[in-house]
Amino acid sequence: MVATTKSYQHKLVERGNELEFHPPFMRVRLHDWINGLNGDWLISRQRFFGVPIPLWYPLDKDGNPDYDNPIAPSHDQLPVDPSSDVPSGKDESMRGVPGGFIGELDIMDTWATSSLTPQLAGGWESDPEKFAKVFPYDLRPQGQDIIRTWLFSTLLRAQLEHDQLPWKHAALSGWILDPDRKKMSKSKGNVVVPNELLENHGSDAVRYWAASARLGTDAAFDEGQMKIGRRLAIKLLNAAKFSLSFEIPTESPKVTEPIDLAMLAQLSKVVEQATAAFEKYDHTRALELAESFFWVFTDDYMELVKERAYGLGNHTKEQTASAVAALREALAVLVRLFAPFIPFAAEEVWSWWQEGSVHTAAWPKASELSGMNPELLDLASSALILIRKSKSDAKLSMKAEIASLELAGPAELKELQGDLRDVGKISNLVLTEAAELAILELSFSE
């Protein structure tokens, strides 16, 4: 069986130019394939299973098939299996005998039928109302190695049937490589079955690893990356338990403390940048942004405000409420940022204090977060590093008490004084204004 696109070659190149490729350099692979077509190509295969080609052939008086004059069914007869159905005007007794007919034994090529994926998924003939709403689609995610087959065939089919694109965007993934940097394939026998990975690391961890691969770029099979994903999912659960464990000490809690506002301001920037990355189909960048902020949030910010959130130390109810409100506000945004990457952990956390599913919740907006002076969080992190290093150098626990500490740095350090005193367990903290952060004097408690 053969089909030809010679008359459609130029039109298909134009359609390919209308389609948004992610990454853009993949478009040339479609162009090369279309421009390289110089004749007919097979759409039939000699296999046992598949969609039958709906044709019969008449047999002459000697029982030889007349392939030049096939018998085609009418449209209302379809679908047809020529191995069991008979053409109009004939009966089963005429099958395989001189003067009778014989059914086509070949089946459709995989791509000849897969080209209808958008139509079948959208209910083209079965649900016209649904099809009108979904077609053309927004995105086709697929492998780079089947641009010349699946993508091309679907593009051609949509052109023939609808005179338009089947979808507006195509997201092309790379290959999964084995430890020797070779493409994984069944024929090479180097494929890893996912069942054991899911059991050992969890679905979120495996998805995290997959999401770490950029479009159009090959990704190495890496269980180490899955372990990082599992750690992230567990850390999100623990951070949520911590953030939601505090009673709000005032009726109308407001975020008022400078470090709380700084944290929310930085998170607002993360939302803005992650959203822009998603709009460019750069999901990996969106994950990197959310994850990078999250570890600062858990390792630095949460440690810094812990005492205040518990209502310990010399803090007012309003200062405690500010910490608790900021923690919850940040958590509500972070869970939604992580939902595409670690969906099960995100859904679990969301259910602890929100209605419905996180996966039907609105994507966060930067305007949700009322923050200011984001640089203050960086200053706080740098100050924490110095304090922690001083204890490590002295071979002391992070819980060791500091009798006296003189810390030099920008004037904004004064806005952190109470929280720094708490997190460092510092009895006497003296701040000296200077351009650079430095510990000027330090003494530990006996």
N, C-alpha and C positions, 0 to 999 in steps of 0.2 A: 504494500500500500504506500502511496506517496502523496505528499501535499506540497504546494509551492507558495512562496511569499514574494516572488520576484516583483510583482506589481505593488506590494506593500512595503518594500524595503525602505524607500525614502520616508513614507508615512510613519513607519515604526521608529526610525531614527528621530523624527520630530517628536513622537510621543515620549521617547526616552529622554529627550531634552526637557520635556515638561515635568518629568518625574524628578522629585528631590531625592538625591542619593546621599546616604550617610554611612561612611564618609564620601565626599564628593568624587574622589579619584576613582571610585568603583564604576562610575558611569561609562568609562572608556571600555570596560569589559563587555558591556552590552553593545556598544557601537561596533567594536571589533567583530563580535559574533554576527551581528546583522549585516555589516558590510562584507563579511567573508562568505555569506551565503551566495553560492553561484549556481544553484540548481535545486533539485528536489531533495527531500530528506524523508526517511522512513518514519511512519507513525504506527507501524505494526510490530508485534513481537510474537515469537513462537514459544508461548508459555502455556501452562495449564490453567492458571488463574488470572483473572482480569476482566475488563469490560469487553464483551464480544463486539466484533465489527459486524454491524447489521447488514450483511450481504449474502446472497446466494448466487450460484452460477448454474446456468442451464447445461444439461448434458446432451451431447449430440447422439445420433443413432448408434454410435460405437461406445458411448459412455464416457467420452472425453469432455472435460469442462471447457466452456467457452468463456475465458477470462475477460475477453474484450466487451462482453455484453452482460454485465452483472445485473442481477435482479435486486432492486432496492425496495424496502418497505415504504409505505406512505407514512406521513408524519404522525397520523393518529394511531398507527400500529406500534410505534416505539413505546417502550424499549423492546428490543428483539434479541433473542438468542438463536442464531441460525442453526445451532446444533440440535435444538429441540423444537423450535417454531418452524412453520412452513410458510412459503410465500403465498400471496393471494392467488386463488384459482387452482391451487395444487393441494395434494394431501400427502400424508406420511408415506403411503405406499409407493410414491414416486421418488423418494429419497434414494440416491445412489444407483438408480437404474437408468439404462439408455432412454433418452427422451425425457428424463425427469430433471432432477436438480441435485445440487450438493451445497451444503452450507460452508461458509468461510470458517476456517479453523483458527486463524490468527486472532489475537486480542489487541486491543488498543495499547500503544506505548504508554508507559506511566505518565509521561508529561502531557500526552494528549488528553488524558482524563483529569490530571491534577491541575491543568490549566483552568478548570472550572471551579477551583476551590472557592473563590469569592462568591460565585453565583450559588453554589450549593450551600455555603454557610449562611447566605443571606435570604434563602428561600425564593430564589428567582422565579420559579414556576409555581411553587407551592404556597407562597405567602407574598403576593405582590406588594401589599402595604408595608410589610417589614422591609422588603428589598428596596423600595423607594426611599426608605429612611436611612439605610446603611450603605447603599452603593452610590457612588464609589466610596471605598473605605479611606481611612486616614493613613494607616501604616501597615506595611508588610515586613515583618522581621524574618530573615532567612540567612542561609549560609552563602558565602561568597562563591563557593564552587558550583552553585546551581543557578548562577545568573543566566548562563547561556541556555539553561533548560527550564527550570520552573518559572523564573522571572520572565524570560522571553516568551515562553508559551502562554503564560497568563496575560501578558501584555498583548500578544497577538490575538488571543481569544476575545479579550475585551474590545479590541479594535474591530474585529469581525462582527461581534454580536451587538456592541453598544456604541461603537465609534467614539470611545473615550478611554481614559485611564481607568484601571481597576482600583487604584489607590494613589494617594498623593505623595507618599513618602515610602522609601525602601531603606530599611536598616540592615546592613550587611555585617554579619559576624565573621570572625576569623575561624581558624581551626583550633582544635585542642591538640596539643603536642605531648608526646610521651617524654620521659626523662632524657631520652637521646635526641630531643628536639625534632622528632619525626611525627608527621600527622597520624593521629589515631584513626584506624579503619579496621573493619571486620576482616577484610582480606589479609591484612598484615598480622592479625591476631594480637594487636597491642591495645585493644579497647579495654577500658575499665568499666565494669558493670556498676551502676550507681547504688544498688541495694545495700551493699556493705557500707558504703560511704555514708548513706543516710542513717544507717543504724549506729555507726560509730560517732558521727559528728553532728547529726541532726539536719533537718531540711534547711533551716535558716543558715547554717554554716556553709552548706554546699551552694546555696543561692548566693550568699555573700561572695564566695570565690568566683562564681560565674559572673556576678555583677562587677567584679573588679577588672574584667577584661574589656578593653575598649573596642568599639565597633571597628571592623576592618583590620584588627590586629590579632595575630595568633596568640593563644594563651597556653602556658605550660600547665600541665596537670600538677597541682600543688596542694597536698594535704596540709602543709604548714599554713597556707592561706585559709584553709577551712577551719583550722584551730583558732586562728585570729577571729574569724567570723563567729565562732561559738563563744569565744571570750567576750566579744562585743555584745552578743545577744544576752549573755548572763549578766554582764555589767549593766545593760539597760534595765533588766529586771530589778537588780539590786539598787540602782540609782532611783528607780521609781518607788520602790519600797521606802527608801530613805526620804524622798521628797514628799511622799504622801503620809508619812508617819506623824507629822506634827499637827497639833491642834492650832487653829488660827486664833490668836489671842484677842482680836478686836472684831467688831461687827462688820466694818467696811475696810478690810486690809488694803493698803496702798503700798506700792513700791516707792520708797523714798530715799533709801540709803545709796550713796554714790556708787559703791561697788556693785550693788544689785542692779542699778540702772545701767552701769557699764557692761555688765554681763548680757543684759537684754539687748543693749545696743549692738554688741558684737554678734549676737544670735540673729538680730534683724538683718545684718549684712550677710550672714550665712544664708538665710532664707532667700534674700535677693539674688545672691550669686548662684545658689543651687537651682533656683527657678530658671534663671537664665541658661544654666547648663542643660537642664532638661529640655528647654525650648529649642536648644541646638542639638538635641538627641545625644548629649554627652552625659549619660547616666553615671559613668565612672567618676567624672569630675564632681557631680552632685554628691556621690557617696563620700569622696575624699573630703569635701568641704564639711559635711555633717559630722563625719567621724573625727576629723581633726579638732573641731570645736568641742565635741562631746568629751574627749579625753581631758581637755583643759577644764571643762565644766565639772567633771567628776574628780579629777586629781587636784585641782587648784581651788576653783570656786567653792565647791561643796565643803572642802576641808576648811576654807577660810571662814565660812559663815555658819559652820556646824554649831559652835557654842551659842551664837546668837539665835539660831533657829530653835535650839533647845530651851531658850530663855534663861541660859546660865550667864554668869558674869554680870557686869554693871551695864545692862542694856535696858532700854525702855520697852514697853509693850509694842509701841509703834515700830521700833527698830527690829524687834522679833517678827512682827507681822510682815514687815518689808521683806525679810529673808524668806519666810514661808511662802508669801505670795509670788516672789520671784522664782522660787524653785518650781512651783506648780505651773506658772506661766511658761517657763522654759520647757518643762517636761511635756506639756501639751503640744508644743511645737516640735520638739525633738522626736517624739513618737511618730508624728506624721512624716517627718523627714526620713525616718528610717523604715517606714512601712513598706516601700517598694523593695527593700533590700533584705530585711529580716522580718518578714510579714507575720510570723507566728508569735514571736516575742512582742512585737509591736501591738498585735491584736490583744494579747493577754494583758499587757500593761494598760491599754486603753479601757479595757473592760472593768478595771479596778475602780475607775471613778468617772467614766464617761458613758453616755448612752449610745447605743448602736455600734456599728463597726468602724474601726479606724479607716478601713478601705473604702468606705462610702462617705467619710468625713471630707470637708473641704481642704484642699491643699493650703498650707499656711501662707500668710501674706506678711511682708515686712512691717506693714502698718499695724499689725496686731500687737506689736511689741513697743512699749513706751520706754525707750532707753535713751541714754545720753553718755557722751564721753567714753567711747569704747576703748580708748587707749589705756584707761585706768586699769582694766583687767590685765593687760599685758604687764603693766608696772607691778601689779599685785603678784603675778606669776613669777616675775623676776626677783622680787623681794623674797618670796617663799623659797625659791631655789637657793638664795644666799643663806637663809636661816637654816634650811635643811642641810646644806653643805657644811655649815659650821658644826652641826651636831655629828654628822658623819665623820668629819675630820677628827673630831674629838672622840670618835668611837663610842658615841652615846646613842641611846634610843631616841626616836623622834618624839617620845613622850617626856624626855628629860627636860627639867625646868631650867630656864635661863634667869639668872639673878638680875643681870643688867646687860642691856644691849644699846649701843649708839649706832644708829643706822643713818647713813647719808644718802640723799637722793633728791629728786624733784619735789617741789612744794606740795604736789598732789598726794604725797605719801601721808600727809596729815589726815586725809579723808579715809585712810585705811588703818589708822593707828589702833583702834579698838579691836578690829578683827585680826590684825597681825599679832597683837599682844595675846589674844586668845589662842590662835593656832600655834604660835611658837612657844606658848606657856612661859611668857616673859613677865617677870615681876616689875621691872622698870625699863620701859622702852623710851629712848630719847631719839628724836628725829632732828637731823641737821640738814639744812637745805644745801644741795650741791647738784652739779650737772649730771654726775654719774652715781649709780648705786654702789655703795660700798659699806662694809661693816668697819666702823672706826674703833669701837671698844666692845669687848665681850667677856662676860664672866658667868660661869655656870654655878648653880646652887650646889651646896655641899651635899 
